[in-house]
Amino acid sequence: MPPAPNRPSAAPARLLQAVCLGALLTAGASVARAADADSNASVTNDRPNILWLTCEDNNVNWVGCYGNPHAETPHIDALAAEGHQYLHCYANAPVCAPSRSTWITGMHALSMGTHNMRSRYAIPHDRIPYYPDLLKDAGYYVGNARKTDYNIGGRPDGEAWDTNKLDWKTLKKQQPFFMVVNNTKSHESKAFGDVTKTSHSSDDVRLADYHPDIPVIRQNYAHYHDQMKKMDADIGAALAQLEESGMAENTIVVHNSDHGGVIARSKRFLFNSGTHCPLIVRIPEKFKHLRPGTPGEPVEDLVSFIDMPRTWLSLCGAETPDHLQGRVFLGPEKESRDYHVSFRARMDERCDNVRAIRDRKLLYIRNYMPYAPWGQRLDYLWKMKATQAWEQHHREGKTDAITGRFFGTKPVHELYATTTDPDNVHNLVADPQYAEDVARLSGALDEWQRTYHDSGLLPESEVVRLADEAGLTIYDFIRDPKRYDVRALQTASAAALAATPADLPALTRELSSDDLGRRYWATVGCFRVQEQEASALDLAPIRVLLEDESHHVRVMAAWILYRAGEQEAARACWNGLLRNDSYASLKVLNVIDWIGDGFEPYMEAIADCDFSHGGYVKRMKEFAGVSAN
């Protein structure tokens, strides 16, 4: 199913070849540009320009050509009529920074350790060039106006680009070009604020099945439709400017969002609402040999965001080195795709860990932290009126099994028939007729994790600590099976998530393992068993774990004891971790909130805690009612 694994040893040689080739191509391109500048005529070139018109935070349900009769997106709809509208395009991450981390490198953020929101962990930049580097090596002028947010440390985000401004005269002189133009008018923040004064009628909205039909939510939908209309107008303006420049006949136009969204339970989540994105590609007659079919006809190919960098490089005749993990979905080198994989990790101050894999008809989701609710309160998301109204509606006992599910904890496994249940509200995982599909998709996900080195099979700050102690980037740490054995972690996590009282003898043995990962997952397994049959659990080996080397093992062991009535010991553990600025401080604060008994017994320790975790501990401290120092 997946492409061949990375072969890092080949990368330096290939990178050197690319640099040498790029120097020759760039020199030739510079001569051509200089000769052409005097006449101010466009460069005649067999390679296309690419104008990539990205926008933020919207799924297919906000775009008219994807079937919503209430969406006002005439320019995007017209582009689809002229080009190729992809019906099955999905983001690998349902939030901006990890999604763009995947784009810029052509590698899954989860495969580099850059999948947690706003984490900025370093990668080996000497072995992982950004795709605009490779385009420049091939003689392209590259621009980004203006969104980077790559979630990667060790290199300034803007360094790979020739310009961060859109200037049509410059582009005309610098052909061939690759230009990203990002639009923020559809960003989540544009759905905030007053939702009562909209030009779009709140009667003309199509609510998702999981949202209750209440006035504020309808108004927030209408408010966001207004923003989508503004974004669409900008897309239209950019297309008109391209025509006026005289370069349309040389330019492939791409339009898509950076992930799904934007009303609660879409952005940040691995359902269709968070990952199913519009993708439209218009290819001029000059390059019709690159077209996937007849213009105006929808394209059924499965496309994953990870495919885009390799595809752009292929279309431009640039090198596509081995580190790229996507597949080419356009042109003579086109490859097919059977599955798409996406991932959810920490979202700002809130911890979570989820994987999903899909084909064209089914979506399988695996929750590694089923005890964390879907709708845990995230400060930014709760700025939206619809989120606030939904929560209040639920607190008043007015939601039902579908509209109230968001505020509960998760099952370990989920399966949705995406064609008949596009809002993903009917979990079919226990339906016997889908048993073979669950096994097939789960097995494909397991294979994907091994092939691409899933870095999220231990808690985020645990992996960071271990990599730092080894003096390695996360990228290199997780590729050393002696330090991070993906297959062993898969086995341990699967056993933990499936644990029953009958598994307690094996789990108890693992609690004393020399391997941190096995101890961590055995503790999670005991936590799972406790939910089913608390009296079956022997607490003696759990108490020993309150002094474990791993702070995350301590956190989970203390939670087991808390639920068993030993609250004083649990609180002492968590307070000690906070006072000593534990690297697991964010997890501690999340667990305390999930329990729901309040922050009062921990206030002094919370105030003393100076661990940052990218500033998100501070956000949790503020949520707990502790003033920032």
C-alpha positions in Angstrom: 0.0 0.0 0.0 2.6 2.7 1.0 5.4 3.8 -1.3 8.9 2.4 -0.4 10.3 3.5 2.9 12.8 6.3 3.1 16.3 5.7 2.2 18.2 8.5 4.0 21.6 7.2 2.9 20.8 8.1 -0.7 19.7 11.6 0.1 23.0 13.4 0.3 24.1 12.1 -3.1 20.8 13.0 -4.6 20.8 16.4 -3.0 24.3 17.1 -4.4 23.1 16.0 -7.9 20.1 18.4 -7.5 22.4 21.3 -6.5 24.6 20.7 -9.5 21.7 20.3 -11.9 20.0 23.3 -10.3 23.0 25.5 -10.7 23.0 24.8 -14.5 19.3 25.2 -14.9 19.2 28.4 -12.8 22.1 29.9 -14.8 20.3 29.1 -18.0 17.0 30.4 -16.7 18.8 33.7 -15.6 20.2 34.2 -19.1 16.7 33.6 -20.6 15.1 36.0 -18.2 17.6 38.7 -18.8 17.2 38.5 -22.5 13.5 38.6 -22.2 13.3 41.5 -19.7 14.1 44.1 -22.3 11.1 43.2 -24.4 8.9 42.6 -21.4 7.5 39.5 -23.1 6.7 36.3 -21.3 9.3 33.5 -21.4 8.4 30.8 -23.8 8.9 27.6 -21.9 7.9 24.0 -22.1 7.4 23.9 -18.4 4.3 25.3 -16.8 4.0 28.1 -14.3 1.9 27.0 -11.3 -0.3 29.4 -9.4 -1.4 27.7 -6.1 -4.4 29.6 -4.6 -4.7 28.2 -1.1 -7.2 29.2 1.5 -7.8 28.3 5.1 -10.0 26.2 7.3 -12.9 25.0 5.0 -14.1 21.6 3.9 -16.1 20.7 0.8 -19.4 21.5 2.5 -18.7 25.3 2.2 -18.2 25.3 -1.6 -21.1 25.3 -4.1 -19.7 23.0 -6.7 -19.3 20.3 -4.1 -23.1 20.2 -3.6 -24.1 22.8 -1.0 -26.9 24.9 -2.6 -26.5 27.6 0.0 -22.7 28.2 -0.6 -21.9 31.4 -2.5 -18.7 30.6 -4.3 -19.2 31.4 -8.0 -15.6 31.9 -8.9 -14.4 28.6 -7.4 -17.4 26.9 -9.0 -16.4 28.5 -12.4 -12.8 27.3 -12.0 -14.2 23.8 -11.4 -16.2 24.0 -14.6 -13.1 25.0 -16.5 -10.8 22.5 -14.8 -10.7 19.3 -12.8 -12.7 19.0 -9.5 -11.3 16.3 -7.3 -14.0 14.6 -5.2 -11.7 12.7 -2.8 -8.9 15.0 -1.6 -8.0 14.8 2.1 -5.6 16.6 4.4 -3.1 14.6 6.4 -3.6 16.8 9.5 -6.8 18.7 10.3 -5.0 21.9 11.5 -2.7 24.4 9.9 0.8 24.0 11.2 1.2 20.2 10.9 -0.6 20.3 7.6 1.9 22.9 6.2 4.8 21.0 7.8 3.7 18.0 5.6 3.4 20.2 2.5 6.7 22.0 2.7 8.8 18.9 3.2 6.8 16.3 1.3 7.0 14.2 4.4 4.3 13.3 6.9 4.6 15.5 9.9 4.1 12.4 12.0 7.1 10.9 10.3 9.3 13.8 11.4 7.9 14.6 14.9 6.3 17.9 13.7 2.7 16.7 14.1 1.9 18.4 17.4 0.5 21.9 17.0 3.0 24.8 17.2 5.8 22.6 18.5 8.7 23.7 16.2 10.9 20.7 16.7 14.0 20.6 14.5 14.5 18.2 11.6 17.8 17.3 9.8 17.6 20.1 7.2 20.8 18.9 5.5 18.8 15.8 4.4 15.3 17.2 4.0 15.2 20.1 1.6 11.9 21.9 1.2 10.1 21.5 -2.1 10.7 25.1 -3.2 14.4 24.4 -2.8 14.1 21.7 -5.4 12.0 23.9 -7.7 14.7 26.6 -7.5 17.3 24.0 -8.3 15.2 23.3 -11.5 15.2 26.9 -12.5 11.9 28.1 -11.1 11.2 31.4 -9.4 9.3 30.6 -6.2 7.1 32.8 -4.2 4.7 32.6 -1.2 2.3 35.4 -0.5 1.9 34.7 2.3 1.6 31.8 4.6 4.3 29.6 6.0 3.7 28.3 9.5 5.7 25.1 8.9 6.0 24.0 12.5 9.6 23.2 12.0 12.6 24.4 14.0 16.1 25.1 12.7 15.3 27.1 9.6 13.4 30.3 9.0 10.1 29.6 7.3 10.6 32.2 4.6 14.2 31.2 3.7 13.1 28.8 0.9 11.2 31.4 -1.1 12.4 34.0 -3.6 9.7 36.4 -2.6 6.8 36.8 -0.2 4.9 39.3 -2.4 2.6 38.8 -5.4 3.8 41.0 -8.2 2.5 40.1 -11.6 5.1 42.1 -13.5 7.9 40.3 -11.7 6.3 36.9 -12.3 6.0 37.7 -16.0 9.7 38.4 -16.2 10.6 35.4 -14.0 8.8 32.6 -15.8 8.7 29.7 -15.1 7.4 30.5 -11.7 5.7 28.6 -8.8 3.6 31.1 -6.8 1.6 30.3 -3.6 -1.1 32.9 -2.9 -2.8 32.2 0.5 -6.1 33.6 1.5 -7.0 34.1 5.2 -10.6 35.4 4.8 -11.9 31.9 5.4 -9.8 31.4 8.5 -11.5 30.1 11.7 -11.0 33.5 13.3 -13.3 35.0 10.7 -16.1 32.8 12.2 -15.7 34.6 15.5 -17.5 37.7 16.7 -21.0 38.9 16.2 -23.0 36.4 14.2 -26.3 38.2 14.2 -25.6 40.6 11.3 -25.1 38.6 8.2 -25.9 39.0 4.6 -26.4 35.3 4.2 -29.7 34.1 5.7 -29.5 31.8 8.7 -32.5 30.0 7.1 -30.3 29.1 4.1 -27.8 26.8 5.8 -27.3 23.1 5.8 -26.4 22.0 9.3 -24.2 19.0 9.9 -26.0 16.1 11.5 -23.9 16.4 14.7 -25.0 20.0 15.3 -28.2 20.8 17.1 -30.6 23.0 15.2 -30.5 26.1 17.4 -30.4 29.8 16.3 -26.9 30.7 17.3 -25.4 27.8 15.4 -27.5 28.6 12.3 -26.3 32.2 12.6 -22.7 31.1 12.9 -23.1 29.0 9.7 -24.5 32.1 7.9 -21.7 34.2 9.2 -19.1 31.8 7.9 -20.9 31.6 4.5 -20.3 35.4 4.4 -16.6 34.9 4.9 -16.4 32.2 2.2 -18.1 34.5 -0.2 -15.3 37.1 0.5 -12.6 34.5 0.0 -14.2 33.4 -3.2 -14.2 37.0 -4.5 -10.4 37.1 -3.9 -9.9 33.9 -5.8 -11.9 35.5 -8.7 -9.7 38.6 -8.5 -6.5 36.6 -8.6 -7.8 34.6 -11.7 -8.7 37.9 -13.4 -5.3 39.3 -12.7 -3.7 36.2 -14.2 -5.7 36.7 -17.4 -4.8 40.3 -17.6 -1.1 39.4 -17.2 -1.2 37.3 -20.4 0.2 34.3 -18.6 -2.9 32.2 -18.2 -2.1 30.0 -21.2 1.2 29.1 -19.5 -0.1 28.6 -16.0 -1.6 25.7 -14.1 -4.0 27.0 -11.5 -4.6 25.0 -8.3 -7.1 25.8 -5.6 -7.6 24.0 -2.3 -8.0 24.7 1.4 -5.2 23.8 3.9 -7.5 21.4 5.9 -11.2 21.2 6.8 -13.3 23.3 9.1 -14.6 25.5 10.5 -17.5 25.1 12.9 -16.8 23.0 16.0 -16.0 19.2 15.4 -14.5 19.9 12.0 -11.1 21.6 12.1 -8.8 19.6 14.4 -10.7 16.4 13.9 -10.2 13.4 11.6 -13.8 13.2 10.4 -14.7 14.2 6.9 -15.5 17.7 8.3 -11.8 18.1 9.3 -10.0 16.6 6.4 -12.2 16.4 3.2 -11.0 19.4 1.3 -11.8 21.0 -2.1 -9.2 20.6 -4.7 -9.5 22.1 -8.2 -6.8 22.1 -10.9 -7.1 24.0 -14.1 -4.6 23.0 -16.8 -4.4 25.2 -20.0 -4.6 23.8 -23.5 -0.8 24.1 -23.9 -0.4 21.5 -21.2 -3.4 19.3 -22.0 -1.2 16.2 -21.9 -1.1 16.7 -18.2 -4.9 16.7 -17.7 -6.5 13.8 -15.8 -9.5 13.8 -18.0 -12.0 16.1 -19.8 -12.2 19.6 -18.2 -15.4 20.0 -16.2 -15.8 16.4 -15.3 -15.2 15.5 -11.7 -12.2 13.3 -10.9 -12.7 10.3 -8.6 -9.0 9.7 -7.9 -8.0 9.5 -4.2 -5.6 12.4 -3.4 -3.7 12.9 -0.2 -2.1 16.3 0.7 1.2 14.5 1.0 1.0 13.9 -2.8 1.1 17.6 -3.7 4.8 18.4 -3.3 5.9 15.4 -5.3 3.3 16.2 -8.0 4.3 19.8 -8.3 7.9 18.8 -8.7 7.1 16.2 -11.3 5.0 18.6 -13.3 7.9 21.1 -13.3 10.5 18.6 -14.3 12.3 19.0 -10.9 14.0 16.2 -9.0 11.7 14.1 -6.8 14.2 12.6 -4.2 13.6 9.5 -2.1 12.6 11.3 1.1 9.3 12.5 -0.5 6.5 10.2 0.8 3.7 11.1 -1.5 2.6 10.0 -4.9 2.2 11.8 -8.2 -1.4 12.4 -9.0 -1.1 14.3 -12.3 0.8 14.0 -15.5 2.7 11.2 -17.2 4.2 9.9 -13.9 0.8 9.6 -12.3 0.5 6.9 -9.6 -2.7 5.4 -8.0 -3.5 5.5 -4.3 -5.6 3.0 -2.3 -5.5 4.7 1.1 -5.1 8.0 2.7 -3.8 8.4 6.3 -4.4 11.3 8.6 -3.4 12.1 12.2 -4.4 14.2 15.2 -2.1 14.9 18.1 -1.9 17.7 20.7 -4.1 20.6 19.6 -2.7 23.7 21.3 -3.1 23.1 25.1 -5.1 19.9 24.7 -3.6 16.5 24.5 -4.9 13.8 22.1 -3.5 11.1 19.9 -5.6 9.7 16.9 -4.9 8.0 13.6 -7.3 7.6 10.6 -7.1 5.7 7.4 -9.7 5.8 4.5 -10.4 4.6 1.1 -13.1 6.2 -1.1 -16.0 4.6 0.9 -14.9 3.9 4.4 -13.1 5.8 7.2 -11.4 3.9 10.1 -10.3 5.9 13.2 -8.1 4.6 16.0 -8.1 6.5 19.3 -4.9 6.0 21.3 -6.4 8.2 24.1 -10.0 7.1 24.3 -10.3 8.6 27.8 -9.8 12.1 26.4 -13.2 13.6 25.2 -13.7 14.8 21.7 -15.0 18.1 22.9 -12.4 19.0 25.5 -12.4 22.7 25.9 -9.8 24.4 23.8 -9.5 28.1 24.3 -9.3 29.2 20.7 -12.2 27.0 19.5 -14.4 28.3 22.4 -14.1 31.8 21.1 -16.7 30.9 18.5 -20.4 31.6 19.4 -21.5 28.2 17.9 -19.2 26.3 20.2 -20.4 28.2 23.2 -24.0 27.7 22.3 -23.5 24.0 21.6 -21.9 23.4 24.9 -24.7 25.3 26.8 -27.3 23.4 24.9 -25.6 20.1 26.0 -25.3 21.3 29.6 -29.1 21.9 29.6 -29.7 18.3 28.7 -31.1 19.2 25.3 -28.8 17.2 23.0 -29.4 13.7 21.8 -27.2 10.7 21.2 -25.8 12.2 18.0 -25.6 15.9 18.9 -24.3 15.2 22.4 -21.7 12.6 21.5 -19.0 15.3 21.0 -18.9 16.0 24.7 -18.2 12.4 25.7 -15.1 10.2 25.7 -14.2 8.2 22.6 -14.3 4.5 21.6 -11.0 2.9 20.7 -12.1 2.2 17.1 -14.5 4.0 14.8 -15.7 3.1 11.3 -17.9 5.3 9.0 -19.4 4.7 5.6 -18.5 8.1 4.2 -20.7 8.0 1.1 -23.9 7.4 3.0 -22.9 9.1 6.3 -20.7 12.0 5.2 -21.0 13.6 8.7 -19.6 10.5 10.3 -22.1 10.1 13.1 -22.9 6.3 12.8 -20.1 4.2 14.1 -20.2 0.8 12.3 -17.1 -0.7 13.8 -19.1 -3.4 15.7 -21.3 -4.3 12.7 -20.3 -7.9 11.7 -20.8 -7.1 8.0 -17.8 -4.6 8.2 -15.5 -6.9 10.2 -13.3 -7.6 7.2 -13.1 -3.9 6.3 -12.1 -3.1 9.8 -9.3 -5.7 9.7 -8.2 -4.6 6.3 -8.0 -0.9 7.2 -6.5 -1.5 10.6 -3.8 -3.7 9.0 -3.1 -1.1 6.3 -2.7 1.6 9.1 -0.3 -0.7 11.0 1.8 -1.1 7.8 1.8 2.6 7.2 3.0 3.3 10.8 5.9 0.9 10.3 6.8 2.2 6.9 6.8 5.9 7.8 8.0 5.6 11.4 5.0 6.8 13.4 6.6 9.1 16.0 3.5 9.4 18.1 3.4 6.0 19.8 4.6 7.6 23.0 3.5 10.9 24.5 4.9 14.0 22.9 7.1 15.3 25.7 8.4 11.8 26.4 9.7 11.5 22.8 11.2 15.0 23.0 13.0 14.1 26.3 14.4 10.8 25.0 15.5 12.4 21.7 17.2 15.3 23.5 19.0 12.9 25.9 20.3 11.0 22.9 21.4 14.2 21.2 19.2 13.4 18.2 16.4 15.1 16.3 13.0 13.3 16.7 13.4 12.3 13.0 16.6 10.4 13.7 15.6 9.1 17.1 12.5 7.3 15.8 14.4 5.7 13.0 16.7 3.9 15.5 14.8 0.7 16.5 17.1 0.2 19.5 15.8 3.5 20.9 12.3 3.6 19.4 10.9 0.3 18.2 7.7 1.0 16.2 6.7 -2.6 15.9 7.1 -3.2 19.7 5.2 0.0 20.5 2.4 -1.1 18.1 2.1 -4.4 19.9 2.1 -2.8 23.4 -0.4 -0.1 22.5 -2.7 -2.6 20.8 -2.7 -4.8 23.8 -3.4 -1.8 26.1 -6.3 -0.6 24.1 -7.8 -4.0 23.8 -7.1 -5.0 27.4 -9.7 -6.9 29.5 -9.5 -8.4 33.0 -8.2 -11.6 31.5 -5.1 -9.7 30.3 -4.1 -8.5 33.8 -1.4 -11.0 34.5 0.4 -10.1 31.3 -0.1 -6.4 31.9 1.2 -6.6 35.5 4.4 -8.3 34.3 4.9 -5.5 31.8 4.6 -2.9 34.5 8.1 -3.9 35.7 9.6 -4.1 32.2 13.0 -2.3 31.6 11.5 -0.8 28.5 9.7 2.5 29.1 7.3 2.1 26.2 6.1 -1.3 27.5 5.6 0.1 31.0 3.7 3.1 29.7 1.3 1.1 27.6 0.9 -1.6 30.3 -0.2 1.3 32.7 -2.7 2.4 30.1 -3.9 -1.2 29.8 -4.5 -1.4 33.5 -6.4 1.9 33.3 -8.6 0.4 30.7 -9.2 -2.8 32.8 -10.1 -0.7 35.8 -12.9 0.9 33.7 -14.3 -2.6 33.2 -13.7 -4.3 36.5 -12.0 -2.1 39.1 -11.9 -4.9 41.8 -9.8 -7.1 39.5 -6.8 -4.7 39.6 -4.0 -5.2 42.1 -2.9 -1.7 43.1 0.4 -2.6 44.7 2.4 -2.6 41.4 0.6 0.6 40.4 1.8 2.4 43.5 5.4 1.6 42.6 5.0 3.5 39.4 4.5 6.8 41.2 8.3 6.9 41.2 8.8 5.7 37.7 11.5 7.2 35.5 8.8 8.2 33.1 6.7 11.1 34.3 3.9 10.0 31.9 3.8 6.6 33.5 3.5 8.4 36.8 0.6 10.5 35.5 -1.4 7.5 34.4 -0.6 5.4 37.5 -1.8 8.3 39.7 -5.0 8.5 37.7 -5.6 4.8 38.4 -5.1 5.3 42.1 -7.4 8.4 42.1 -10.2 6.3 40.6 -9.5 3.6 43.2 -10.1 6.0 46.0 -6.5 6.8 46.8 -6.9 10.5 45.9 -4.4 11.8 48.4 -1.5 9.8 46.8 -2.6 10.8 43.3 -2.8 14.5 44.1 0.6 14.3 45.8 2.1 12.8 42.7 0.5 15.4 40.3 1.4 18.3 42.6 5.0 17.1 42.9 5.3 16.9 39.1 3.9 20.4 38.7 6.1 21.9 41.4 9.2 20.4 39.9 8.3 21.6 36.4 7.8 18.2 35.0 8.0 17.7 31.2 4.5 16.0 31.6 3.0 19.1 33.2 0.6 19.7 30.3 -0.7 16.1 30.6 -1.2 16.5 34.3 -3.3 19.6 33.8 -5.3 17.9 31.1 -6.0 14.9 33.3 -7.1 17.0 36.2 -9.6 18.7 34.0 -10.8 15.5 32.4 -11.6 14.1 35.9 -13.8 17.1 36.5 -13.3 17.5 40.3 -11.8 21.0 39.9 -8.4 22.5 40.2 -8.6 23.7 43.8 -6.3 21.0 45.4 -3.6 21.9 42.9 -3.6 25.6 42.8 -0.3 26.3 44.6 1.5 23.7 42.5 0.0 25.0 39.3 1.2 28.5 40.2 4.7 27.2 40.9 4.9 25.3 37.6 7.3 27.0 35.1 7.4 24.3 32.4 6.3 26.0 29.2 5.5 23.3 26.6 5.4 26.0 23.9 3.4 28.3 26.2 0.5 25.9 26.5 1.0 25.2 30.1 0.4 28.9 30.7 -2.9 28.6 28.8 -4.0 25.7 31.0 -2.9 27.6 34.1 -5.2 30.5 33.0 -8.0 28.1 32.4 -7.5 26.7 35.9 -7.8 30.2 37.3 -4.1 30.8 38.1 -2.9 34.2 37.1 0.2 34.3 34.9 3.4 35.4 36.6 
